[in-house]
Amino acid sequence: MRSQAFQGWLNGVWARVVLAVGLLCLAAIGGARISLGELLVMLPIAFAQQWINYLYYRRNGVFLDDFVFFVDLVLLAWVLRLAGGSESPLVFIVYIWLYSAILAGNDRGVRRWEVVPYLGAMAVLGVVGYGHPGYFPYLLAHAVGLTMFALNTRGLHAERYIGERDPLTGALNRRSGLTRLDEWIRGNKPFVLAFVDLKNFKTINDTYGHTVGDEVLKGVADRLKAAVRREDLVLRYGGDEFVVASASPDLLERLMEAFDDPFQTSVGPVEVQGDVGCVQPRRGESLEALLVKSDAAMYRMKYTGNLDIRGENVN
């Protein structure tokens, strides 16, 4: 089964195959002002970009970062200028590319991609339409189109965001969180994995009730998310268990500090402690094996004291 990152790269290759075949067909029927020399320059650039993606960016599962974003814009503007500029029937490709860029940014949790692709799309449309009659009405029409597109895609992404989250804590749910974690492993991304288990959480539910227990879980999730970066992963694994993945080498210390202060609830401050087991993945290690190892590290911490990130006693 292919990873989502590899599938994204492969889709980019196929898109460039379609670009090559489409341009050849347009040139053959006189639908594109393109010479063989221009084609021999454009297509190697397009495929070289994807080859660089495969060799370098796959390590982090990133296929639409700043470099790729810029090259995509240049290629897109180039294609549309050759195929008729503002009068080209291929202008709709801008919207297809825009959706792909926003979707990729959403997958990575990079919020800036919510704005940057729209600016890039408008820049491309501005370039390809420049010099044609009715330029300003053309720009206004596409400004309206991009605004409508933004409103619709934002709603779709909001639904997707909700579907990926645990409804109580706002952390990633188990399914979506493990899917992203598996992408990190397949991409050989360096990170530390932490398994977090709350101590005596059943006592809190029995003493204060499940409503307060839910407040504690939400508070714990908020502190865990605050302890790591936006692009790191915090998921509710189940019940009172959480899994955190981060590239920070001091992840164990950060997570332990999350339990230093009491949690504010509707019945007042409640003291909560957590056991944290941190491990580092080895190359070729499966997600299942890594979760078992982190769970075992957490139990060793519970019964033997502090552990380092390799799951070994430091006492």
C-alpha positions in Angstrom: 0.0 0.0 0.0 1.5 3.3 -1.1 1.9 6.1 1.5 -0.1 9.3 0.9 3.2 11.3 0.5 4.4 8.9 -2.3 1.0 8.9 -3.9 1.1 12.7 -3.9 4.4 12.6 -5.6 3.2 10.1 -8.2 0.1 12.2 -8.9 2.5 15.1 -9.7 4.4 12.9 -12.2 1.2 11.9 -13.9 0.1 15.6 -14.0 3.3 16.4 -15.9 2.7 13.6 -18.3 -0.7 15.0 -19.0 0.9 18.4 -19.4 3.4 17.1 -22.0 0.8 15.2 -24.0 -1.7 18.1 -23.9 0.9 20.6 -25.1 1.9 18.3 -28.0 -1.7 17.9 -29.0 -2.4 21.6 -28.8 0.6 22.4 -30.8 -0.4 19.8 -33.4 -3.8 21.3 -34.0 -2.6 24.9 -33.8 -4.1 25.6 -30.4 -0.9 26.6 -28.7 1.8 29.0 -29.9 4.6 26.7 -28.9 7.8 25.7 -30.6 9.7 22.5 -30.2 12.5 24.4 -28.5 10.2 25.8 -25.9 8.7 22.4 -25.3 12.2 20.9 -24.9 13.0 23.5 -22.2 9.7 23.4 -20.3 9.1 19.7 -20.0 12.6 18.8 -18.6 12.1 21.6 -15.9 8.7 20.2 -15.0 10.0 16.6 -14.6 13.3 17.7 -12.9 11.2 19.4 -10.3 9.4 16.2 -9.5 12.7 14.3 -9.4 14.1 16.7 -6.9 10.9 16.2 -4.9 11.4 12.5 -4.8 15.1 12.6 -3.9 15.0 15.3 -1.2 11.5 16.4 0.0 10.2 12.9 0.5 12.2 12.7 3.7 9.7 15.0 5.3 6.7 14.0 3.2 6.7 17.5 1.8 5.9 17.9 -1.9 4.5 21.5 -2.2 6.9 23.6 -0.1 8.2 27.1 -1.1 10.5 25.8 -3.9 7.9 23.5 -5.5 5.2 26.2 -5.1 7.3 28.8 -7.0 8.2 26.4 -9.8 4.6 25.3 -10.1 3.6 29.0 -10.5 6.2 29.6 -13.2 5.2 26.5 -15.2 1.5 27.3 -14.9 2.0 30.8 -16.1 4.2 29.6 -19.0 1.7 27.0 -20.1 -1.2 29.4 -20.1 0.7 32.1 -22.0 1.6 29.6 -24.7 -2.0 28.3 -24.8 -3.7 31.7 -25.4 -3.3 33.6 -22.1 -6.5 35.0 -20.7 -8.4 33.5 -23.6 -7.0 30.0 -23.0 -9.6 27.3 -22.1 -6.9 25.9 -19.8 -7.3 28.8 -17.3 -9.4 26.4 -15.2 -6.1 24.6 -14.4 -5.3 27.5 -12.1 -8.2 26.5 -9.9 -7.2 22.8 -10.0 -3.7 23.7 -9.0 -5.0 26.0 -6.3 -7.1 23.3 -4.7 -4.1 20.9 -4.7 -1.9 23.5 -3.1 -4.4 24.3 -0.4 -5.1 20.6 0.2 -1.4 19.9 0.6 -1.0 22.7 3.1 -4.0 21.4 5.0 -2.4 17.9 5.2 0.8 19.4 6.6 -1.0 21.7 9.1 0.7 24.7 7.6 -1.8 27.5 8.0 0.0 30.1 5.8 -1.0 28.0 2.8 -4.5 29.1 3.3 -3.5 32.6 2.0 -0.4 32.1 -0.1 -1.9 29.9 -2.9 -4.7 32.4 -3.6 -2.1 35.2 -4.0 -0.1 32.9 -6.3 -3.1 32.0 -8.3 -4.1 35.7 -8.7 -0.5 36.5 -9.8 -0.6 33.8 -12.5 -4.0 35.0 -13.8 -2.7 38.5 -13.8 0.4 37.5 -15.8 -1.3 35.4 -18.4 -4.0 38.0 -19.0 -1.7 41.0 -19.3 -1.8 42.7 -22.7 -5.1 41.2 -23.7 -8.3 43.3 -24.3 -10.6 43.7 -21.3 -7.8 43.1 -18.8 -9.4 44.8 -15.8 -12.8 43.1 -16.2 -10.9 39.8 -16.6 -9.1 40.4 -13.3 -12.3 41.4 -11.5 -14.0 38.3 -12.8 -11.3 36.0 -11.5 -11.1 37.9 -8.2 -14.8 37.1 -7.7 -14.1 33.5 -8.8 -11.2 33.1 -6.3 -13.2 34.6 -3.5 -16.1 32.1 -4.1 -13.6 29.3 -4.4 -12.0 30.4 -1.0 -15.4 30.4 0.7 -16.3 27.0 -0.6 -13.0 25.3 0.1 -12.8 26.8 3.6 -16.1 25.2 4.4 -14.9 21.8 3.0 -11.7 22.0 5.0 -13.5 22.9 8.1 -15.6 19.8 7.8 -12.4 17.8 7.2 -10.7 19.3 10.2 -13.7 18.4 12.4 -13.6 14.8 11.0 -9.9 14.5 12.0 -10.4 15.7 15.6 -11.4 14.1 18.8 -14.7 15.9 19.6 -13.9 16.2 23.3 -10.2 17.3 23.4 -9.7 18.8 20.0 -6.6 16.6 19.5 -6.2 14.4 16.5 -8.4 11.3 16.7 -6.8 7.9 16.7 -7.4 7.1 13.1 -6.2 10.4 11.5 -3.3 10.7 14.0 -1.9 7.3 13.4 -2.2 7.9 9.6 -0.1 11.0 9.9 2.4 9.2 12.2 2.7 6.4 9.7 3.6 9.0 7.0 6.4 10.3 9.2 7.7 6.8 9.7 7.6 6.0 6.0 9.3 9.2 5.1 12.1 8.5 7.6 11.4 11.8 9.4 13.4 12.0 12.7 11.2 12.4 15.7 10.5 11.4 19.3 7.4 9.5 20.1 5.8 9.9 23.6 3.0 7.7 25.1 1.2 9.7 27.8 -1.0 8.0 30.4 -2.8 9.8 33.2 -2.3 8.5 36.7 -5.4 7.5 38.7 -7.8 9.1 36.2 -10.6 6.7 37.3 -10.3 8.2 40.8 -11.0 11.7 39.4 -14.1 10.4 37.6 -15.3 8.6 40.7 -14.6 11.6 43.0 -15.8 14.5 40.9 -17.9 12.9 38.1 -17.4 12.4 34.4 -18.0 16.1 33.6 -14.9 17.1 35.6 -13.1 14.2 34.1 -13.9 15.5 30.6 -12.6 18.9 31.7 -9.4 17.4 32.8 -8.9 15.5 29.5 -9.5 18.7 27.6 -7.0 20.6 29.8 -4.4 17.9 29.4 -4.8 17.9 25.6 -4.5 21.7 25.5 -1.2 21.6 27.5 0.2 18.9 25.4 -0.5 20.9 22.3 1.0 24.0 23.8 4.2 22.0 24.7 5.0 21.2 21.0 5.0 23.0 17.7 2.0 23.4 15.4 3.4 20.9 12.9 3.9 18.2 15.6 1.3 15.6 16.4 -0.9 15.3 19.5 -3.6 12.6 19.3 -6.0 11.0 21.8 -5.1 7.4 21.6 -8.0 6.3 23.8 -9.6 7.0 27.2 -7.0 8.8 29.2 -4.1 8.0 26.9 -2.4 10.4 24.5 0.4 10.0 21.9 2.7 12.9 21.0 5.2 13.0 18.2 7.8 15.8 17.9 11.3 16.5 16.5 12.2 18.2 19.8 14.9 16.2 21.6 13.6 17.6 25.0 10.1 16.3 24.4 10.0 14.3 27.7 10.9 17.4 29.8 8.3 19.5 27.9 5.5 17.0 28.5 6.4 16.4 32.1 6.2 20.2 32.7 2.6 20.1 31.4 1.6 18.4 34.7 3.4 20.8 37.0 0.4 22.9 37.8 -3.2 21.8 38.8 -5.9 21.8 36.1 -8.7 24.4 36.6 -12.1 22.7 36.5 -15.7 23.6 37.5 -15.0 22.3 41.0 -11.7 24.1 41.4 -8.1 23.0 40.9 -7.5 19.3 40.3 -4.0 17.8 40.6 -3.3 15.4 37.7 0.0 13.6 37.0 1.0 11.6 34.0 3.4 8.9 33.1 5.3 9.6 29.9 7.4 7.1 27.9 9.5 8.5 25.1 11.2 6.5 22.3 12.9 7.2 19.0 12.0 5.1 15.9 14.6 3.0 14.2 14.9 2.8 10.4 12.5 0.2 9.1 10.5 0.0 12.4 6.8 -0.4 11.9 4.2 1.9 13.5 2.8 -1.0 15.5 6.2 -1.9 16.9 6.9 1.8 17.8 3.7 2.1 19.7 4.4 -1.1 21.6 7.9 0.2 22.5 6.6 3.6 23.6 3.9 2.0 25.7 6.5 -0.3 27.4 8.7 2.8 28.0 5.7 4.5 29.7 5.2 1.5 32.0 8.9 1.4 32.9 8.6 5.0 33.9 5.5 4.3 35.9 7.3 1.6 38.0 11.0 2.5 37.9 11.3 6.3 37.6 12.6 8.7 35.0 13.6 7.5 31.6 15.5 9.0 28.7 14.2 9.1 25.2 15.5 5.7 24.4 13.4 4.1 27.1 16.4 3.3 29.3 16.6 4.0 33.0 18.7 7.0 33.9 18.8 6.3 37.6 
